[in-house]
Amino acid sequence: MDGVLVHEENALPGADEFIRRLDEAGKRFLVLTNNSIYTPRDLQARLHASGIDIPAENLWTSALATAQFLVDQRPGGSAFVVGEAGLTTALHDVGYILTDRDPDYVVIGETRTYSFEAITRAIRLIEGGARYIVTNPDATGPSPEGTLPAAGSVAALITHATRRNPYFVGKPNPLMIRAGLNTIGAHSETTAMIGDRMDTDMVAGMEAGLHTILVLSGVTDPAEMDRFPYRPQQVVQSVADLEVGVRG
């Protein structure tokens, strides 16, 4: 989403038109984000304010992917969560109980107000046997004021304290992509991943077997591509440069 459709909550040129063309062509699509703070309805409202109209069911977050992963692993389980409404709502919606008493999982997501007390509790629960899950490995996130620590940074702190590594659900884990494909009944051979990051979007798309398209409207500079051992199958300046065919 960020760097492809919006930048700091402002629509990128051509983004609204690209979504409109997808709808007119009858293309099934999901907008992905590793950010676990917001619910799909929250994101829908934020995108609408920027001039892009996308139904909530077309938004796929690392929080939703994490909830799907956990309910597949252990239906009706319990979790201690460090995160915000996007993550807690997703877990409640799949029937999970949120507790700090002997939970099955400790789940770390993003929040604007990481609590030392909550992180300490997470460490002790993991030491006590709770399984350790993180919504995504992103170390930092953007804000109008500058860089913010994200789930990956807090996960590193907890890993260092517990000597236990988490399982990351979000990009670049292809699990998030495959779960997203299942939600819209799509197949990897006829699906493209459009993203602005070589280290998450392009890896996730490649490992999930999708056609990979890098847009240069986000964080990746063309000169940076050569330092990666893989390349996207297509590179464009922005989604405004992509053609959308009509479904046959």
C-alpha positions, -999 to 999 in steps of 0.1 A, spaced: 0 0 0 26 26 11 48 36 -17 25 20 -43 -9 38 -37 -1 63 -10 27 82 5 22 96 41 -16 93 35 -15 112 3 -26 94 -29 2 89 -54 -5 102 -89 -26 77 -109 -34 54 -79 -71 61 -79 -73 56 -116 -54 23 -114 -79 10 -88 -108 22 -110 -93 3 -140 -89 -29 -120 -126 -27 -110 -138 -20 -145 -117 -49 -159 -132 -72 -133 -98 -80 -117 -98 -95 -83 -72 -78 -61 -60 -72 -26 -41 -43 -12 -14 -56 12 3 -40 42 26 -53 69 12 -26 92 -9 -44 119 -21 -13 137 -53 -7 117 -84 -28 109 -95 -30 73 -123 -6 80 -98 19 95 -76 15 64 -106 19 41 -115 52 57 -78 64 56 -76 55 19 -110 72 12 -97 104 28 -68 103 4 -91 99 -26 -89 62 -32 -120 40 -27 -112 4 -18 -137 -19 -1 -126 -32 33 -127 -68 20 -99 -59 -5 -75 -50 23 -52 -77 36 -30 -69 66 -3 -88 85 -27 -88 114 -53 -107 93 -27 -131 80 -14 -137 116 -50 -144 128 -55 -168 99 -22 -185 106 -30 -190 143 -65 -203 139 -52 -228 113 -25 -239 138 -46 -239 170 -83 -232 167 -98 -216 197 -64 -207 212 -53 -179 234 -27 -151 230 -10 -123 248 -9 -94 224 14 -64 221 -4 -43 195 -34 -23 186 -69 -27 173 -60 -41 139 -44 -71 156 -66 -76 186 -98 -73 164 -84 -98 139 -77 -123 167 -111 -118 183 -128 -123 150 -112 -158 146 -123 -168 181 -91 -162 200 -90 -153 237 -66 -125 247 -50 -131 280 -18 -127 300 -24 -159 319 -7 -189 304 -14 -181 267 -7 -204 239 10 -176 220 27 -142 225 20 -121 194 39 -89 188 26 -63 164 29 -25 159 18 1 183 25 38 186 30 33 224 52 3 231 50 -4 268 80 -16 287 57 -34 311 40 -52 282 73 -62 266 85 -74 300 54 -95 303 59 -109 268 94 -119 277 83 -138 308 55 -156 291 78 -167 263 103 -179 289 73 -198 305 66 -217 273 43 -195 251 50 -197 214 65 -166 199 48 -149 169 55 -116 152 32 -100 126 60 -88 104 98 -83 105 98 -46 96 123 -29 119 110 7 114 80 25 101 74 60 87 57 89 104 55 126 97 80 132 125 105 106 112 114 69 118 94 49 143 105 15 158 82 -13 145 75 -49 152 109 -62 140 128 -39 164 108 -50 194 110 -86 183 148 -83 183 148 -70 218 126 -99 230 147 -124 211 179 -111 227 162 -113 262 147 -148 257 172 -164 232 142 -175 212 134 -166 176 99 -157 166 79 -169 136 72 -138 113 40 -141 94 40 -109 72 60 -101 41 85 -114 30 70 -147 42 51 -161 12 26 -174 37 9 -140 38 7 -140 0 -7 -175 -3 -33 -168 24 -43 -136 5 -46 -156 -27 -70 -180 -10 -92 -152 2 -100 -140 -33 -98 -174 -50 -68 -165 -71 -39 -187 -84 -3 -177 -83 3 -184 -120 -22 -157 -129 -14 -131 -102 10 -103 -100 27 -87 -69 31 -49 -72 54 -34 -46 80 -8 -39 104 -28 -18 130 -53 -30 135 -69 4 99 -76 12 74 -72 -17 96 -87 -44 109 -115 -23 74 -125 -11 60 -123 -47 89 -143 -61 87 -171 -34 50 -173 -38 53 -178 -75 38 -145 -86 47 -122 -115 67 -94 -97 64 -57 -106 85 -31 -88 73 5 -88 98 33 -82 73 55 -65 83 43 -30 115 35 -12 136 16 -39 161 36 -59 169 20 -93 206 19 -84 198 -3 -54 184 -31 -74 218 -44 -85 228 -52 -49 201 -78 -46 207 -114 -59 173 -114 -76 154 -90 -99 117 -82 -104 102 -93 -137 90 -58 -145 100 -23 -133 78 8 -138 78 43 -124 44 39 -108 10 21 -111 0 48 -135 23 31 -161 6 -3 -158 -20 -15 -183 -50 -35 -170 -64 -61 -194 -100 -71 -194 -107 -105 -179 -115 -131 -206 
